[in-house]
Amino acid sequence: MLPGLENYLSDDRTGYAVLTVGPLNPHACASFERPARYTVSVGGNPEKSLLLVVLRGREREEDISWRVYVNEVKVSRAFKPQHTLAAQDGLYYAYVADVSPVVRSSGTVELTIRCHARDTFVEAVGLATLLPSAVPGRATVYAGVSKVEGEHSLRVAESGFSLLSMVGRGEGGEVSVCGTPKRVSGTFELSEMLADNLVSLRGPLKVYAAVVNVFAGRPPELSASVVSVEPERVRLLLANSGDYPVENVDLRLLRGAQAVGRLFLGRVKPRETADVVLDGPTPGATALKISYEFSGHSFMRTLRLNPSP
């Protein structure tokens, strides 16, 4: 992984890790009376939970005061970050804590950071959870502060495919997956499926955390083709070409940004092709939005309404 990121969790059992990040809006450490508050959702019953807090500013470590709470339980009373990076735009501090005794079940988790320091901001707050699953895989959680300059190509696994989640700060840099670059600016979060286990980074940017889930076989890939479009319905073929099922498959018929028809399919099995009819007024409709989940990660694609010959 990248220099500056430390391996905080490695699990080769049946399960996967999910990185959930609070709102990506820096919060000024102006007063204990104006804390940064975040609410994140946790699915399943976590076997392990790691809290990540990143501060960015001009103050030295010894001049920063803070208190950190998870579900109103105080987990830190003294500012002792494990990772520090001195950069041109200030000092970056990353704090990582095992909060498994506090986060034991699904639902919402309240994260509160009370801090006081001049010209200092709560840059990012996140929760990495290890969740049980019937799907065998390998989960790894990295955290810290990594400064990326120039171009870096990372191979996150030697075989199979992987899911990569990442949070950091972009300063005009790019993250490329399957040859498609995404420009990142400000505090950013991304989640991608890597069929070839490769990701390219081009600085300047900072990376605070990366979660990698590796699986054997072919990745689930949901494709769709329109068979016919009638005044009140769309018929299409929906196929999963991978070796794993996808969950919570949801189809929406769009007229501009408005959904005028919806069909919830739930699960599509591996190697399954489904003949689907979506009811809704098609005149003026322009696209179908297809969303689904795999191992706690959400994916979405849009299909234009051009019937197959």
Secondary structure, DSSP 4 states (H G I P E B T S, - for coil): --TTEEEEEEE-SEEEEEEEE--S--EE---TTS-EEEEEEE-S--SEEEEEEEEEESS-GGG-EEEEEETTEEEESS---SEEEEETTEEEEEEEEE-TTT--SSEEEEEEEEEE-TTEEEEEEEEEEEEEEEEE-EEEEEEEEEEE-SEEEEE--SSSEEEEEEEEEEEEEEEEETTEEEEEEEEEEEEEEESSSEEEEESSEEEEEEEEEEESSPPP-EEEEEEEEETTEEEEEEEE-SSS-EEEEEEEEEETTEEEEEEEEEEE-TT-EEEEEEES--TT--EEEEEEEETTEEEEEEEE-----
